């Protein structure tokens, strides 16, 4: 596994754990939002089952469509 993939898995996994446990701070939610934006979540290019997809589907917000 390459280093970038390991880093992505670790970051998304840690953020996901904090979101799921309800302990994510406002700053951590902002990091999650930026991570997902950078990963293409808002352009619809995140693969199902990826760390970013798992994080996105567990955020405590209603889905908004434009």
FENVENFEN-V682939 format. One record per residue. N is the residue number from 1. SS is DSSP state (A for helix, B for strand, O for the rest). PHI is phi in whole degrees, -180 to 180 (none if undefined). NEAR is the number of other ideal C-beta (glycine too) atoms within 10 Angstrom. Layout:
<<N,SS,PHI,NEAR> <N,SS,PHI,NEAR>>
This chain:
<<1,O,none,6> <2,O,-79,7> <3,A,-63,7> <4,A,-64,8> <5,A,-64,10> <6,A,-62,10> <7,A,-65,10> <8,A,-61,16> <9,A,-61,13> <10,A,-67,11> <11,A,-64,16> <12,A,-64,21> <13,A,-65,13> <14,A,-67,14> <15,A,-63,24> <16,A,-61,20> <17,A,-61,13> <18,A,-67,17> <19,A,-65,18> <20,A,-65,14> <21,A,-81,8> <22,O,82,7> <23,O,-100,9> <24,O,-65,19> <25,O,-82,9> <26,A,-59,7> <27,A,-65,8> <28,A,-69,14> <29,A,-65,16> <30,A,-66,11> <31,A,-64,16> <32,A,-61,24> <33,A,-61,16> <34,A,-67,10> <35,A,-59,18> <36,A,-66,19> <37,A,-62,11> <38,A,-65,10> <39,A,-81,20> <40,O,94,12> <41,A,-59,18> <42,A,-86,13> <43,A,-104,8> <44,O,74,6> <45,O,-112,9> <46,O,-83,19> <47,O,-76,10> <48,O,-59,7> <49,O,87,8> <50,O,-75,14> <51,A,-55,20> <52,A,-66,23> <53,A,-64,16> <54,A,-61,17> <55,A,-65,25> <56,A,-58,21> <57,A,-75,11> <58,A,-109,13> <59,O,-68,18> <60,O,-82,9> <61,O,-130,8> <62,O,-73,5> <63,O,-71,7> <64,O,-119,5> <65,O,-114,3> <66,O,-109,3>>
